[in-house]
Amino acid sequence: MLHYDFRIFAIVFYIKLGNFIIESIQIINPLSYQNWNEIILKHSDYSFFHSKEWAMVIIDTYNYEPIYFSIFNEHQLQSVLPAMIIKSVLTGKRLVSLPFSDYLEPIFNSSQQLEEIKKSIVNYSNELQLKYIEYRSLRMHFSSDLKEYRTDLRHVLPLDRSDKDMLKTFSENTKRNIKKATKENVHVFVNNSEEGLYLFYDMFCHTRQKHGLPPQPLLFFKNIFNHIVKSELGDIIIAMHKNRAIAGAIYFKFGQKVIYKFGASYINFYELRGNHAVMWFAIQKYLNEGYKEFDFGKTELQHIGLRKFKLGWNTEESIIYNTRFDLNLNKYISIETKTSGFQNKIFNHTPIWLLKNIGDLVYKHIG
């Protein structure tokens, strides 16, 4: 009896019109491909989260194992579903597509190829006795039952008109806040330096405390700086008032798409509307640089204020589908949010130095 090692590859056989066709589902590491980004950018559903640099950040920070299920035809990538293995004594051993990513749309040449990849993932995960498989996609690929998804929101602004015409489409509140920041002499700059990173991270830690959450480890942001910002695939944008940083954001850019990944500000300067100044600066910057899509990233349904902020920029709202395949139950189950609960009230009053230590300890188990 033959035994296949699913950690190396899986083979799927098709018979069509009397011809014997072999398609190989390979498990690959994108870091082994020098031109991985160029390969991915040939597919319309690409996102920054498919990039080699994003994989490097996650691997170097949390030491997860990359498991990218792929189909090649004559060395041309046809389909890929990126994932990583998380091994945790606290939360179990599982496969996630993709840790710390807002979403990760599978790239596939046909629905048949996607179905074969999904089967291969289940076989592979059972071989390794994993707890579950988790997906975060822009379409309902993994179940036909909406009840088996937890839904988040995505907001996208097409960069398809002049900045003056775009400004006219914003909500009155958004336009008023942009004017307020200008009137208050808030100045915005790109600061892609270590100084900019530390300025942002300090604001980020205060913002996370305000929301009752520990910040991601500083190492995570250092890896973003080293792998993404230094590679000119990301920008740190800071709003200043009287030589004091008051707000900031980190943006990732890939192909013709930009995504707002992290935002931060000091609550004491909220009335200066630094967050609006940063966002408007970024929209104008990336419009002028020729990007076509400005993604405001993921918003959880309970974050009503954040949703309102993003809708104020005349964005197109869509759904992100999150689901798990429980390998013991052999079925899809919904995912409960991890960011809201009793812990928020505790973390609201926890010193930032302690929140940093908590973040250093827990994030590698969350994924």
N, C-alpha and C positions, 0 to 999 in steps of 0.2 A: 504493500500500500504506500502511495506517495504522500509525503508531508511537505507542504510548502511553507517557507518561512515568510510570513506576511510583513515582517519588518524590512525585508529586502524588496519584494515586489509581489504583485498578484497578476495573474494572466487571465484574460477573459477571451473566450472563443466565440466567434460568430460564423454562421454559414449563410451565404447570400448568393442566390442565383447560381448555385452549384460551385461557387468559388469559396475556397477556405481562407478566411481572413483572420488574422490575429491582431488584436489590439492589446497592448500591454499597459496595465495600470502600475505605474512606478511610484515608489515612495522616495522622494528626493529631498535634499537640503538646498534651499535657494542660495545659500552662501557658497555653494560649490560651483555656481554658474556665474562666470564673469560678466555676462551680458543679460542677467536675469531681468533687470528693469526694462531693457529694450524688448525682450520677449513679451513681458506683461503688457507693455504699452501698445502692443499691436491689437489688443482686445478692448472693445468699447466699454466693458464693465470694470475696467481697472480702477483701482483706488490707491491712495497712498499706503493703505494697510497691506497691499500686496507686495510692496517694495522690499528690496533686500535690506535697506537701511532700517526699516521698522523691525524686521526680523532680528537684525543685529542688536538693536536696543533691548528688545525683550530677552534675547538669549544672554547677552552680557550682563543684564541686571538680575535676572531670575534663574538663569541656567536651565530653562526649559528646553526640551528636545523638539526640534522642528520636524514635522511629519507632513510633507506636502504631497497629497495624492494627485498624480498627474497622468495624463495620456498624451503621448507624443506620436505623431505620424510622420515618418521620414525626418525625424529630428525637429519637427515643428510642433510646438506646444498647442494642443487642441483644447484640453480641459485641465483645470487644476482646482483643487479645494485645499487651501492651506490650513494646517492645524498644528498644535503643539501639545506635547504630553506634559501634564502637571502632576508631580508626585508630591503629595502632602500627607503628613501624618494627621493633620487636623481636618482636612476637607476631602481626603481621598485621592485616588489615582484616576485621572480622567483625561479625555481628549477635548481640546477647546479650539474652535475656529472663529476667532483668533484671540488670545488673551489681550486684555486692555485695549481692544479695538472697538470703535463705535459700531462698526458693522464689517462684514466681510462677505461680499457677494461671490458665490462660486462662479468661476469662468468655465463655460462648457460649450462644446461644439454642437451637441444635440442632447435632447432630454434622455435618450437612451444611454449616452455616455455618463450623464449625471447619475442616473439610476445605478449603473454599474459601479461608479465610484462610491456611492452611498453603501452599496452591498459590501464592497471591499473594506470600507471603514468599519462597518459592524463586525466583519470577520476578523479584521486586525485587532479591534478593541477587545473582542472576546478572547482572542489568543493571549492577549496580555492581561486578561482579567481586570479590565478597567471598570470603573463604577458607572460612568455615563459619558455621552458625547454631547457637546454643546455647540450650537450654531447661532450665528447672528447675521441675518441676511436681509436684503432689500425686497425680496419677493418670497412668497409662500412655497418654498421648494421642499420642505421637509415634513409637512403634514397637510392634510386637506381640512383639518378642523381648527378653526381660529381659537377655540378654547384651549388648545394645546400650545399656544404662543403667548409670551408676554410681549406686549407691544410698546416700543418707544417711538419717539418722533424724530424726524430728520427735516431740516430746513435748508433749502438751496436757493441761492440768488443767481440767476443767469447774468453773466457779464456781457450783455448784448446791446448796450446803448451807452450814450455818453454819461459822464458822472452828473451833469446838470439834469439830464432827463431822468436819470435814476433817482436823484434827490427828490424830484417832484412826486415820485410814487411812494415815498416813505410815509409812515403815519405822521400825523401832526405832532404827536408826542415825541417821536424820534427826531423830527426836524427841529423841534424846540430844544431838545437836549443837545443836539449838535451845535446849535447857535449858542446855547448857554456855555458850553465848553470853550468855544471861540471867544466869547465875551469875557470869560474868566482868565484868558491868556494861558490856556492849557496847550502845551506844545508836545507834539508826538514825534518820536524818532525810532528808526531801526537801530537796535543796539545788539548786534550779533557778536558780542564779546563775552568773556567770562564775567565781567562786571555786569553786563546786561542779564546774564543767567542768574547771578546771585540777587540782583535787584528784583527780578521776577519771582524767584523762589521764596524770598522773604514775604512778598505780597501774597503769594500762593498759600503759604502756611497760615497766614492770618485769615485768608478767605475760607480755607478748609475748616479752621476753628469756628468761624462764623456759621458755617453750615453743619457743624457738629460731626466732622469727619477728620481722620488723620491724613496728613499729606503723603503722597507717594515718596519713596526714598530720594534723597538728594542724588544718589548714584543713578537713578532712573533719568533724572534731568541732565546729569553730566553726560550720560550716554546719548541722550537726545542731542546735546550740544556737539559731542564728538562725531557722531555718525550722521546726523541730519543737518544741523546748522552749518557745520564746517564743510559739508558736502554741497552747500547752497540749495538744499531741499527744504529749508525751514528758516523762519525769521522770528526773532524776539522783538516785539514792538512795545515801546514804553511811552506812557504819557507822563509828562513832567509839569509841575507847577511850582514856580519859585525855587527851582533847583532841587525839588523833592519829587521822587517817583510816587505817583498816586494810583496808577493802573497799568495793566500790561496784558499781553496775550502772546501765545506761541502759535504760529501758523505753519502747516506743512504744505508743500507744493510738489506736484507730480504730474508730468504731462501738461495738460491744459486745465488741471483742477487744483483748487486750493481748499484746505480745510482748516477751520478754526478749532484747535484741539484743546488748548488750555487758556483760561482767563483768570485774572486776579486783580484785586484792588484793595486799598485800605478804606475801611468803612468810614473813618473820620473825614475823608475827602469825597465821599459819595456825591455830595451836592455839586461838585465841580464837573460831574458827568464825564470823568476820564474814560470810562468804558465805551461810551458813545464816540468819544474823540478817537480812541484807538481803532474801533471798528470802521469808522468812516475813512480814516487814514488808510487802513488796510484795503478796503474795497477800492478806493481810488488807485492805490499803488498797484494792485494786481490787475485791475482793469487796464491801466496804462502799460503794463508789462505784457499784455496780450493773453492773459488767462481767460477761460470761457465760463468756468463754473466756480462759484464761491459757496462752499459748504459750511454751514454754521454748526455742524456736528449733531451729536445725539442729545436729546432732551427726554428725561423720564416724565411720564404723564403727570405725576404729582407736582412737578416743578412748574407751577402755573405762571409765576413771575418770569422765569427764564423763557418759557414758551412765548409769552406776550412780547418780551424784548426782541426775540428773533422774528416774530411775525411783523413787528413794526418796521422791518427793513424790506417789506414787500416780498418775502420769501415764499417759495413753493413748499408746502408741508406734505410730507409723505410718512409712511410707516416703516419702522425697523422691526423685523420679526426675530424674537429670541425663543429658542426652544432647546429642550434636552431629550436625548434618546436614552432612556434608562435601560441598561443592558440586563439587569436582573428581571425587570418587568417586561422587557422586550416591547416597549412602546414609548411614544413621545409623551413628555409631561411638560407642563408649564414651569417657568422659572419665577421665583419670587425676587423682588428687588432687594439689593443688599445695602442700599444707601439710606434707607429710612427705617426708624425704629426707636426704641427706648435709648439706644446708645447715643443718639444725636444730642440729647439733653445733657448727658454726662460729658461728652467731648466738647460741648459748647463752653464748659467751665474748666476744661483741662489745660494746663500750661502748654504752650507750643513746644517746648523742649521735650515734654513727655509725649505729646502727639507725634513728634518726629520719631521717637524711639518705637512707639506703637506701630507707626507706618512701616518702619524698617523691618519689624517682626512679622506683620500680618499680610502684607500685600503679596508676597511670594506664594501664600496659601490661597489667595482669592482668585487671581487670574481671570 
